[in-house]
Amino acid sequence: MNRNDVTEMIVAAKIAKGIKWADVAVKIGLAKEWVTSACLGQMAFTAEQAAIVADIFALPPEAIPVLQAVPYKGSLPTAVPTDPLIYRFYELISVYGTTFKELIHEEFGDGIMSAIDFKMDLQREPHPAGDRVSINMSGKFLPYKTY
């Protein structure tokens, strides 16, 4: 059994049981964004968290250590995503990536925004012309060092 097998079992159980990621997050006590990423194989759970996930999704006992293993990060099967929703993020970075870079460097200096010391909040934003997706991303600024 590998991480992909466990992820597929989680997704199948989620669909079959009508489970919401936010409900899983409440039971684990962490943000829905992080818990979803972990359930989809991009983060490692602690032993206690893995046991909760296994219980929620009725996973076999051998899935628990797999949920605790440090994963191979990056889940896209192709260099340019083909899923329409994920492709829009790729498009967003293609169009605004240089703007993000320029404004971050202007505000903070030469460095990067961490994806390790990071948090995200995704919410529905009601709007008369159609609801909007609001994503707030916050990552620690890591300056490049001179040596």
Secondary structure, DSSP 8 states (H G I E B T S, - for coil): --HHHHHHHHHHHHHHHT--HHHHHHHHTS-HHHHHHHHTTSS---HHHHHHHHHHHT--TTHHHHHHS-------SSSS--SHHHHHHHHHHHHHHHHHHHHHHHHH-SEEEEEEEEEEEEEEE--TTS-EEEEEEEEEEEE----
